Amino acid sequence: MHIHLSNIWSRLMAWVLLSVGILNIIRGNDVILGILYICLSIIFFPVTSIVLRDLFAIQIPNFVKIALAFLLLWICFHYGALAEGYYPEIPFISSNQTL
């Protein structure tokens, strides 16, 4: 079995988005956004790509996954619980604060 960079990146994004979704459900104030992160993180697992390709003949291109990952991370850092200050133990500087 060969390990490709896209496979590693896809798994990493899946786990990051799954973690963000769980944290939004547990500690954030937006349960719906957390569920959305969890549902969309499934797209990034390589097993999902294999199942979609084999059963439904659907393949999600890598550039769509990359664009979706950037969009979801942007939403996480600018509109999620991290940006709203629900995690005081994580130092985060928003765009309206100065160093």
C-alpha positions as CSV (number, residue, x, y, z in Angstrom):
1,M,0.0,0.0,0.0
2,H,1.4,3.3,-1.1
3,I,1.1,6.4,1.1
4,H,0.3,9.5,-1.0
5,L,0.5,13.0,0.2
6,S,-3.1,13.6,-0.7
7,N,-4.2,10.7,1.4
8,I,-2.3,12.0,4.4
9,W,-3.7,15.5,3.9
10,S,-7.2,14.2,3.5
11,R,-7.0,12.2,6.8
12,L,-5.5,15.2,8.6
13,M,-8.3,17.5,7.5
14,A,-10.9,14.9,8.3
15,W,-9.6,14.6,11.9
16,V,-9.2,18.3,12.3
17,L,-12.7,19.1,11.1
18,L,-14.2,16.2,13.2
19,S,-12.4,17.6,16.3
20,V,-13.6,21.1,15.6
21,G,-17.2,19.8,15.2
22,I,-17.0,17.9,18.4
23,L,-15.6,20.9,20.2
24,N,-18.3,23.2,18.8
25,I,-21.0,20.8,20.1
26,I,-19.5,20.3,23.5
27,R,-18.1,23.8,24.4
28,G,-19.3,26.2,21.7
29,N,-22.7,27.7,21.5
30,D,-23.5,26.5,18.0
31,V,-24.5,22.8,17.9
32,I,-25.7,23.0,14.3
33,L,-22.3,24.3,13.1
34,G,-20.7,21.4,15.0
35,I,-22.9,18.9,13.3
36,L,-22.2,20.5,10.0
37,Y,-18.5,20.1,10.6
38,I,-18.9,16.5,11.5
39,C,-21.0,15.7,8.5
40,L,-18.6,17.5,6.1
41,S,-15.5,15.9,7.7
42,I,-16.8,12.5,6.4
43,I,-16.0,13.7,2.9
44,F,-12.3,13.9,3.7
45,F,-11.9,10.3,5.0
46,P,-10.3,8.2,2.2
47,V,-12.8,5.3,2.9
48,T,-15.6,7.6,1.9
49,S,-14.0,8.3,-1.4
50,I,-13.6,4.6,-2.0
51,V,-17.2,3.9,-1.1
52,L,-18.5,6.7,-3.3
53,R,-16.4,5.6,-6.2
54,D,-17.3,1.9,-6.0
55,L,-21.0,2.1,-5.1
56,F,-22.2,5.3,-6.8
57,A,-19.5,6.0,-9.4
58,I,-19.0,9.5,-7.8
59,Q,-15.5,10.9,-7.2
60,I,-14.9,14.2,-5.5
61,P,-11.9,16.0,-7.1
62,N,-9.0,17.0,-4.9
63,F,-9.4,20.7,-5.7
64,V,-13.0,20.6,-4.4
65,K,-11.8,19.1,-1.2
66,I,-9.0,21.7,-0.9
67,A,-11.5,24.6,-1.5
68,L,-13.9,23.1,1.0
69,A,-11.2,22.7,3.6
70,F,-10.1,26.3,3.2
71,L,-13.7,27.5,3.4
72,L,-14.4,25.4,6.6
73,L,-11.2,26.5,8.3
74,W,-11.9,30.1,7.5
75,I,-15.4,29.7,9.0
76,C,-13.9,28.1,12.0
77,F,-11.3,30.8,12.7
78,H,-13.5,33.8,11.9
79,Y,-17.0,32.8,12.9
80,G,-16.7,29.7,15.1
81,A,-16.4,29.2,18.9
82,L,-12.7,29.9,18.7
83,A,-13.2,33.4,17.3
84,E,-16.0,34.1,19.7
85,G,-13.9,33.5,22.7
86,Y,-15.3,30.2,24.1
87,Y,-11.8,28.8,24.6
88,P,-10.0,31.3,26.9
89,E,-7.1,28.9,27.3
90,I,-6.3,29.1,23.6
91,P,-4.6,32.5,22.8
92,F,-6.3,33.9,19.7
93,I,-6.0,37.3,18.3
94,S,-9.0,38.4,16.2
95,S,-8.8,40.8,13.4
96,N,-10.0,43.7,15.5
97,Q,-7.4,43.3,18.3
98,T,-3.8,44.4,18.3
99,L,-0.7,42.7,19.5
